[in-house]
Amino acid sequence: MSDYKVFGGIRSRAMRVIWIMEELGLDYELIAAAPRSPEVRALNPTGKVPVLVDDGTAIPDSVAIMTYLADKHGAMTHAPGTLNRARQDAFTQLVVDEIDAILWTAARHSFILPEDQRVPAVKESLRWEFAVNQETVAGRMDADGPFVLGEQITLADILLSHCIGWARNAKFEVTNARLLDHDAMMKARPAFKAAVAKGS
Ligand SMILES: N[C@@H](CCC(=O)N[C@@H](CS)C(=O)NCC(=O)O)C(=O)O
C-alpha cells in the first residue's frame, strides 16, 4: 500500500503536489478525482482539489500540502525558523497573491461560476494586472539563481513554474526573461516529466 493518496488530476493544482512528490521520491497513489465529486467532498467540504490523505488525515490546499511534505521529508525547503524560510514563505505568498489569484479569477469568470455570474470583461483587466505582476514577481527572484531563492531549489520554484504553465494555457502572455528561463529549467527536470507521465 502507498504511503500517501493524492486526490486531483494533473490539470489542476494537484500537479504541484504530484511534482513535489516526484522530487522527494515518495510513494503515493494518485486518484484523479474531479473537483466537487462526492469522493473529494467527503474529504474536503469545499470540494476543491488537491487533497492529500496521510495516515487517515485529509489535508487540503496545494501550498499547505507542499509545505507539509517538504518539512516532513527535509528537502525542497529551507528549515523552519530561519530567515531563508521567511523569504521562501514570503515569495510563496507573493506568487499566490499576484499570479495564482489572477489566473483563478480568470478561470472563475470563464467556466467555474454559474454563467449568469460571470463578467467576461474582467479578463482584460486581469491580463493588464498579470503583465504588471509578472515583473514584480521576477524582481523578487534571486538575480543569479538559478532558483527563486538562489542555489537551493524549494517548493516556491514548483509553485512559480506551475503558475507560469497555467498562465500559458490560459493565454496570459509571459514575457519576462527571468521567468521564462526559470520555467524552461524547471520543466526540464526529470521529476516534472515523471509527474506528467504519472497523470497521463
Ligand atoms: N488554494 C487552493 C485552491 C484549490 C482550488 O481552487 N482548486 C480548484 C482546482 S485547481 C478546484 O477544485 N475548484 C473547484 C471549485 O472551485 O469548486 C489550493 O491551492 O489547493
The ligand as an SDF file (V2000), in Angstrom:
LIG
                    3D

 20 19  0  0  0  0  0  0  0  0999 V2000
   -5.8930   27.3930   -2.6000 N   0  0  0  0  0  0  0  0  0  0  0  0
   -6.3180   26.0910   -3.0350 C   0  0  0  0  0  0  0  0  0  0  0  0
   -7.2730   26.2520   -4.2320 C   0  0  0  0  0  0  0  0  0  0  0  0
   -7.8620   24.9090   -4.6590 C   0  0  0  0  0  0  0  0  0  0  0  0
   -8.7850   25.0470   -5.8550 C   0  0  0  0  0  0  0  0  0  0  0  0
   -9.4930   26.0530   -6.0340 O   0  0  0  0  0  0  0  0  0  0  0  0
   -8.7640   24.0110   -6.7040 N   0  0  0  0  0  0  0  0  0  0  0  0
   -9.5940   24.0090   -7.9050 C   0  0  0  0  0  0  0  0  0  0  0  0
   -8.9540   23.1450   -8.9800 C   0  0  0  0  0  0  0  0  0  0  0  0
   -7.3360   23.7040   -9.4100 S   0  0  0  0  0  0  0  0  0  0  0  0
  -10.9450   23.4130   -7.5600 C   0  0  0  0  0  0  0  0  0  0  0  0
  -11.0030   22.3440   -7.0020 O   0  0  0  0  0  0  0  0  0  0  0  0
  -12.0260   24.1340   -7.8990 N   0  0  0  0  0  0  0  0  0  0  0  0
  -13.3550   23.6610   -7.7190 C   0  0  0  0  0  0  0  0  0  0  0  0
  -14.2660   24.7610   -7.2310 C   0  0  0  0  0  0  0  0  0  0  0  0
  -13.8260   25.9100   -7.0680 O   0  0  0  0  0  0  0  0  0  0  0  0
  -15.4120   24.4570   -6.9960 O   0  0  0  0  0  0  0  0  0  0  0  0
   -5.1100   25.2280   -3.4120 C   0  0  0  0  0  0  0  0  0  0  0  0
   -4.0580   25.7900   -3.7350 O   0  0  0  0  0  0  0  0  0  0  0  0
   -5.1920   23.9930   -3.3460 O   0  0  0  0  0  0  0  0  0  0  0  0
  1  2  1  0
  2  3  1  0
  2 18  1  0
  3  4  1  0
  4  5  1  0
  5  6  2  0
  5  7  1  0
  7  8  1  0
  8  9  1  0
  8 11  1  0
  9 10  1  0
 11 12  2  0
 11 13  1  0
 13 14  1  0
 14 15  1  0
 15 16  2  0
 15 17  1  0
 18 19  2  0
 18 20  1  0
M  END
$$$$
